[in-house]
């Protein structure tokens, strides 16, 4: 789903903070009445370039959140964060949701709404401009945002992959 070679191998030494993005109550009508269950979308991150998302489902809200946190820890990615912002603009789509993120100057803040804000703050980005187009479904917005962040590359990584100097990357 997310970019090349940016999966995080070990979570042992990471201090991850979790953010609840959305809770959905699902009702199943049975012969005995209504049975409620909950689905929680959770984003975890160390606010220093590592982020992941998870979905937990259970009959209680707290159990759903706990399952979501465990699922999020299993698919962490590393994101290049330069001086509190991203290296370049990026567009990504997942399902009906399309996201656009672009770097912003220091002091701008996180100009993003809802599900995108939770992901961007969890990764440690402090200045960014973001826009969601299409569906506002939090499931797809979180996945599209993670995908966009996973495709980001900093100049040093690009230079290493191409086998050229850092100056050559900026000259084009």
Secondary structure, 3 states (H helix, E strand, C coil): CCCCCCECCCCCCCCCEEEEEEEEEEEEEECCEEEEEEEEEEEEECCCCEEEEEEEEECCHHHHHHHHHHHHHCCCEECCCECCECCCCEEEEECCEEEEEEECCCCCCEECCHHHHHHHHHHCCCCEEEEEEECCCHHHHHHHHHHHHHCCCCHHHHHHHHCCCHHHHHHC
